[in-house]
Amino acid sequence: MQTKKFQSTHQITYKDPLNFKEEWSHLFRPDSAYLNVKLEVRELKNVFVNHYGLVIKNGLLVKGCAPNIGHNKYDDDNFYFRHWRKGIEQMLVCKFGKSLPYKKLDDNRKYLIIHSPWFSYYFWLTECLPRLLMVEDYLEDLILIYPEGWKKNRYVNETLSLFPKLKIEIIPNDYHIFVKNLVMPEVKPWTPMVIPEHVFSVRNFFKEKKQFTINQDLNIYISRDDAKYKKIQNETEFVHVINQFNFEKVTMSDKSIFEQIELMQNTKNLIAITGASMANLIFLKEGSTLIDLTNEMYLYDRKYKFHFKKIVDLLNGNYIVQFSKPVVDRNLPDIAMYDIQVNLDDLVKNIQSYIS
């Protein structure tokens, strides 16, 4: 199978944030680890695939079936053992026990897998869709393994509608599968890693498949007031301030993926809270400016890679970071879920100083 292989030939030209401070230098060092990544398509025989997309062959976790399973210092979190232990236990129970549901897929068909254990809008755009595009020319010969849970994800099904010849095999929730012939495009090795070819392949794919009206230079604030977590606690006052600078408040949950893309392609200045919806930066108008509202606890978190800034740099944009006080809730499992309190004086200063 002659497929598209991803190795970075584009390079990210890193720039300091427009409001850079020397004490932030440890956060914004150039990151060139992506240049050593080579992603290929693997054709596997006789494998077990668990309900999250982990692939086991000969008792081992297959390289490239999930992110964050490598053995290096790019990220402190290494999930190899946890994923392997879970996958091998499920495989053994399916093979020799009766307590877990499973399916054995048709030995005469060739199946494609593009999902892995973590899933959200961010993962769809930065991992799943790039994997699908790696085998785009061979989809007539493949059947996509389609988790039943995807039915409720509007953005998944809208994207897949652009592949009219794609065949799918719906796997019921919580079912594991045994597959004789599996095609597995590899996942990028670490979730916060930006692979330039992925950004451009997804960006160009939608540009080629859909007609978008691009004739505006909008000022947009992406609100999360319809989300459960990670909101601006003082949003009423916040919106009053940004309205004075002609920023429009929008939410993304009520928009199709195509509406979100078109909005980003018409956006010149963007304000957003660090989070999964910022995957839409892939579609941002080149040369645009982002004010990234983020939890100040990231000043001390070695694991956070400011990967959204890398997308802005790749698109020759301008990046402003505004660190904000967290609204600490010890009942939440991760600081990434905390609401924030935005300093409005700093916000005005950033808009007046850097937004044209």
C-alpha positions in Angstrom: 0.0 0.0 0.0 1.6 3.2 -1.2 0.3 5.7 1.4 1.1 9.2 2.5 3.8 9.2 5.1 4.2 12.1 7.4 7.6 13.4 8.3 8.0 17.1 8.9 9.5 19.1 6.1 7.7 22.3 7.2 9.4 23.9 10.2 7.7 26.0 12.8 9.2 29.5 13.0 8.9 30.2 16.7 8.3 33.8 17.9 8.0 35.1 21.4 4.5 36.2 22.5 3.9 39.9 21.7 3.7 40.6 25.4 6.7 38.4 26.3 8.3 38.7 29.7 11.8 37.3 30.5 10.4 35.3 33.4 8.4 33.3 30.9 11.4 32.2 28.8 11.3 28.6 30.1 7.7 28.3 28.8 8.3 29.4 25.2 11.6 27.7 24.1 11.6 26.4 20.5 10.4 22.8 20.4 11.9 20.8 17.5 11.0 17.3 18.7 8.4 17.0 15.9 11.2 17.0 13.3 12.2 13.5 14.3 8.7 12.0 14.0 8.0 9.7 11.1 4.5 8.4 10.9 3.6 5.4 8.7 0.7 3.2 7.9 1.0 -0.3 9.3 -0.7 -3.4 7.9 -1.3 -5.8 10.8 -2.4 -9.4 10.9 -4.4 -11.1 13.6 -4.8 -8.4 16.2 -7.0 -7.6 19.1 -8.5 -4.1 19.3 -10.2 -3.0 22.5 -13.1 -0.6 22.7 -10.9 2.4 23.0 -8.8 1.6 19.9 -5.8 0.0 21.6 -4.2 -2.7 19.4 -2.6 -5.8 20.9 -0.5 -8.2 18.7 1.5 -11.1 20.1 0.8 -10.0 23.6 2.3 -6.5 23.1 0.8 -3.0 22.6 1.4 -2.1 19.0 3.6 1.0 18.5 1.7 3.9 17.1 -1.8 2.8 18.2 -2.0 5.5 20.9 -0.2 8.7 21.9 1.9 9.1 25.0 3.3 5.5 25.1 6.9 6.4 24.1 9.9 6.2 26.4 11.4 9.7 26.4 11.2 13.0 28.3 8.9 14.9 26.0 6.1 14.5 28.5 6.2 13.1 32.0 3.1 11.0 31.5 3.8 7.6 30.0 0.8 5.4 29.4 2.4 2.3 27.9 2.1 0.0 30.9 -1.4 1.2 31.8 -2.6 0.8 28.2 -0.9 -2.6 27.8 -2.2 -4.0 31.1 -5.7 -3.0 30.3 -5.6 -4.2 26.7 -4.0 -7.6 27.5 -6.5 -8.3 30.3 -9.4 -7.5 28.0 -8.0 -9.7 25.2 -7.5 -12.7 27.6 -11.0 -12.3 29.0 -12.5 -12.1 25.5 -10.5 -15.1 24.3 -10.9 -17.4 27.3 -13.8 -15.9 29.3 -17.4 -14.8 28.9 -17.7 -11.6 30.8 -16.7 -9.1 28.1 -18.6 -8.6 24.8 -16.6 -8.9 21.6 -16.9 -9.3 17.8 -14.8 -11.2 15.3 -14.7 -9.2 12.1 -14.8 -10.8 8.6 -11.4 -12.4 7.8 -11.9 -11.6 4.1 -12.2 -7.8 4.6 -9.6 -5.2 5.4 -10.4 -2.8 8.2 -9.1 0.7 9.1 -8.7 2.2 12.6 -8.2 5.9 13.2 -9.3 6.3 16.9 -7.3 5.9 20.1 -8.1 6.1 23.8 -8.6 9.8 24.2 -11.3 11.5 22.1 -12.6 15.0 21.7 -12.9 17.7 19.0 -9.2 18.4 19.5 -8.3 14.8 18.9 -10.6 14.5 15.9 -8.8 17.3 14.1 -5.2 16.6 15.3 -5.1 12.8 15.3 -8.1 11.0 13.8 -8.6 13.0 10.6 -4.9 13.2 9.8 -4.8 9.4 10.1 -7.7 9.0 7.7 -6.1 11.4 5.2 -3.0 9.2 5.2 -5.0 6.4 3.4 -7.4 8.7 1.6 -6.5 7.2 -1.8 -7.3 3.6 -0.6 -10.6 4.0 1.1 -12.5 2.0 -1.5 -10.6 -1.1 -0.2 -11.0 -0.4 3.5 -13.8 -0.5 6.1 -13.6 2.1 8.8 -14.0 0.8 12.4 -16.6 3.2 13.6 -17.4 3.2 17.4 -21.1 3.5 18.0 -20.5 6.5 20.3 -19.5 8.6 17.3 -23.1 8.7 16.2 -23.7 11.5 18.7 -20.7 13.6 17.5 -22.0 16.0 14.9 -18.5 17.0 13.8 -17.4 13.4 13.2 -20.3 12.6 10.9 -20.2 16.0 9.1 -16.5 15.3 8.3 -17.1 11.7 7.2 -19.8 12.9 4.8 -17.0 14.3 2.7 -15.8 10.7 2.1 -18.8 9.4 0.1 -17.2 6.1 -0.8 -16.2 5.3 2.8 -17.6 2.1 4.2 -18.0 1.7 8.0 -18.4 -1.1 10.5 -20.3 0.1 13.5 -18.9 -1.4 16.7 -21.4 -1.4 19.6 -20.4 0.5 22.7 -18.0 -1.4 25.0 -17.4 -4.2 22.4 -13.9 -5.4 21.7 -12.9 -6.9 18.4 -10.6 -9.5 16.8 -9.4 -8.5 13.3 -7.4 -10.6 10.8 -6.5 -7.7 8.5 -6.1 -4.2 10.0 -4.7 -1.1 8.5 -3.4 1.3 11.2 -2.0 4.7 10.4 0.2 5.6 13.3 -0.8 8.2 15.9 1.5 11.2 16.6 3.6 10.1 19.6 2.5 12.9 22.0 -0.8 14.7 22.3 0.7 18.2 22.7 3.0 17.8 19.7 2.1 19.9 16.7 2.9 18.1 13.4 3.0 20.8 10.7 1.9 18.3 8.0 -1.1 17.4 10.0 -2.1 21.1 10.3 -1.8 21.7 6.6 -3.4 18.4 5.5 -6.5 19.1 7.6 -6.6 22.7 6.7 -6.3 22.0 2.9 -8.7 19.1 3.0 -11.6 21.2 4.1 -10.6 24.0 1.7 -10.7 21.6 -1.2 -13.9 19.8 -0.2 -16.1 22.8 0.8 -16.8 26.3 -0.5 -16.4 28.9 2.3 -17.2 32.6 2.1 -14.1 34.4 3.2 -14.5 38.2 2.9 -14.3 39.5 6.5 -11.8 40.5 9.2 -13.7 39.7 12.4 -12.9 40.2 16.1 -14.2 37.1 17.8 -14.3 35.9 21.4 -15.0 32.2 21.8 -17.1 31.8 25.0 -17.5 28.7 27.1 -20.5 29.9 29.0 -22.4 26.8 27.8 -19.8 24.4 29.0 -19.6 22.8 32.5 -16.0 23.7 33.2 -13.3 26.1 32.3 -15.3 29.3 32.0 -14.6 32.9 32.8 -16.0 33.6 36.2 -16.4 37.3 35.5 -17.6 36.9 32.0 -20.4 39.5 32.2 -17.9 42.3 32.9 -15.4 40.7 30.5 -17.9 40.9 27.6 -18.8 44.5 28.4 -15.1 45.3 28.0 -14.5 43.5 24.8 -17.6 44.9 23.2 -16.0 48.3 23.4 -13.3 47.0 21.0 -15.9 45.5 18.6 -15.4 41.9 19.7 -18.3 39.5 19.1 -19.0 36.8 21.6 -19.7 33.4 20.0 -20.0 29.8 21.2 -19.0 26.8 19.1 -21.2 24.0 20.5 -24.2 25.2 18.4 -22.3 25.4 15.1 -21.5 22.7 12.5 -17.8 22.0 11.9 -18.2 23.8 8.6 -19.6 26.9 10.3 -16.7 26.9 12.8 -14.2 26.6 10.0 -15.7 29.5 8.1 -15.8 31.6 11.2 -12.1 31.0 11.8 -11.2 31.8 8.2 -12.9 35.1 8.6 -11.3 35.9 12.0 -8.5 38.5 12.2 -8.4 38.9 16.0 -9.3 36.1 18.4 -9.7 35.8 22.1 -10.2 32.3 23.6 -9.7 30.3 26.7 -7.1 27.5 26.4 -9.0 24.4 25.6 -10.0 21.8 23.0 -12.0 24.2 20.9 -8.8 26.0 20.1 -8.1 23.1 17.7 -10.0 25.5 15.4 -6.8 27.5 15.2 -5.9 25.1 12.4 -8.4 27.1 10.3 -7.5 30.6 11.5 -6.8 33.3 8.9 -3.0 33.5 8.4 -1.4 36.4 10.1 -4.1 36.7 12.7 -3.7 37.6 16.4 -4.7 35.4 19.3 -5.1 36.4 23.0 -4.9 33.1 24.9 -6.5 33.3 28.3 -4.9 30.7 30.4 -4.6 29.5 34.0 -1.6 31.1 35.7 -0.9 27.7 37.3 0.6 26.7 33.9 3.5 29.0 34.8 4.7 26.2 37.0 3.5 23.1 35.1 6.5 21.6 33.2 4.2 19.3 31.2 2.2 22.0 29.4 3.7 22.7 26.0 1.7 25.8 24.8 0.9 23.8 21.7 -1.8 26.2 20.5 0.8 28.9 20.3 2.7 26.6 17.9 -0.2 26.5 15.5 -0.3 30.3 15.6 3.4 30.4 14.9 3.0 27.9 12.0 0.4 30.2 10.4 2.6 33.3 10.9 0.2 34.7 13.4 0.7 36.8 16.5 0.3 35.3 20.0 -0.5 37.1 23.3 -0.8 35.1 26.5 -2.8 36.5 29.5 -2.3 34.4 32.6 -5.4 34.5 34.8 -6.2 33.6 38.4 -7.7 30.1 38.7 -10.9 29.5 40.6 -9.6 26.4 42.4 -12.0 23.5 42.8 -10.4 20.5 44.5 -13.3 18.3 43.4 -12.0 18.6 39.8 -9.3 16.1 38.8 -7.2 18.5 36.7 -6.3 22.2 36.8 -7.1 22.4 33.1 -10.8 22.2 34.2 -10.7 25.2 36.6 -12.6 28.4 35.8 -10.5 31.6 35.6 -10.9 35.2 36.8 -9.6 37.5 34.0 -7.9 40.8 35.0 -9.8 43.3 32.9 -7.2 46.0 33.2 -4.6 43.7 31.7 -7.1 42.7 29.0 -7.6 46.3 28.0 -3.9 46.8 27.9 -3.4 43.7 25.7 -6.1 44.7 23.3 -5.0 48.4 23.0 -1.3 47.5 22.7 -1.5 44.6 20.2 -4.8 44.4 18.4 -5.1 46.4 15.2 
